[in-house]
Structures are given as structure tokens and as C-alpha cells.
Amino acid sequence: MPAPLSGEPKFPSRSRPGHPRLLSVDIWTYQSVEYVTVAGETWLASASEYPRSMRALWESRPWAPSVLPCGRAFDVISMPSLFGRRVLDELWTSGPGCGPVAVFRGRTLLFVQPGAAPRLRRLLAWEEWARDVPPLLCHGKGDTVTVPPVQRMVNGPDSPGLGSGRWIVAPESREPWLPGASTVLWACVRAAREPVGAA
């Protein structure tokens, strides 16, 4: 499980007395997980066929979003923003947490293990309970995704649905832990079946 940047967990658990659920926490402006570390940059760049070129681009334009291929270092599951919040809540409440997470143009981007996207797509098509889950975009080998800047522009848009997007859980390790297809599937099913606002 990835360690928080500070001494506190990234997402409060509803099982901890006195701590609100993720849905009531303003994680979209939670400053301590916003910026990508040098090690996180190295991991992100490893997704590219030309890692050195990516690092050079970020050096000259750290506030620009980048397009990276999936299937090598990670796959990405893109989901509606509100549903994504509920899935993150499930991942952190029921375990085992999550790896990097971003928001871009009103979508939550959950970074998962390479190969997890096509497997999740098959599971959602096959399993009868998947009908409860809203349509997800599963980006795997052959796909590309736009990732937020490694640094946030000081006066950039605050809304997760505007501008170049932003990191909610920024990459901070050369080998971040990433959930697999089964972990994401169960979190999605639980999030879809749980009434909104349930304690």
C-alpha cells in the first residue's frame, strides 16, 4: 500500500471514529498529494518509448499535461468523477488502497497494473453484477491517456473538470503499488450498490 506523504492517511476511513467519508472530504484541493516527486516522474516517464525526452519536456514545461501510452508501466481506468470518488472511498475503506489517481475533464483516472484494463473490460462484460456499474473506459496496450502536469500552475483552474487536470494521489515512487482488475472490479461493484450518502 502506498505511504502517505504526511503522517496522516491520504483518505480518511469511515471505519475510524470521528473521520468523515471520502465523499465529504475536499481531496480535490488536498495539497500534500498534489505534486509528482522525482521518483514519480521517473515512473511516469518509463511509460514512454522515450523516457529521457519526456523528462526533458517536463523540465522545460512542468505545467503542461502530457500524453502517455498505456500497457507498459500502467493501464488506466477512466470513470465519471462522482463514481470515481466512491470507488476510491471503497478502495481505501475496504482495502488495499490505491496507486496514483488523477482527474481530467470531469473524469477520474485510476492507474492500475499493466494488463488490468482489458481484463476488467472482460469481467464487466461477463459478470452479471457488472450491470450496476456505470460505463468505464478501460485504457490498455495500444491506448494513450492525457496525464496532468507534474507541477500545478499557481493560478490554474481549481475545478477538477477544467484546464489540464490535476493529481489527487500523485506518483511518488519508482515502483508504485497498482491495483489489479479484480480489486477494481469489487470496489466498483460495492460503490455502485451502496446508496449515496450511506455511512
Secondary structure by P-SEA (a helix, b strand, c coil): cccccccccccccccccccccccccccccccccccccaaaaaaaaaacccaaaaaaaaaacccbbbbbbccccbbbbbccaaaaaaaaaaaaaaccccccccccccbbbbbbccaaaaaaaaaaacccccccccbbbbbcccbbbbbcccccccccccccccccbbbcccccccccccccaaaaaaaaaaaaacccccc
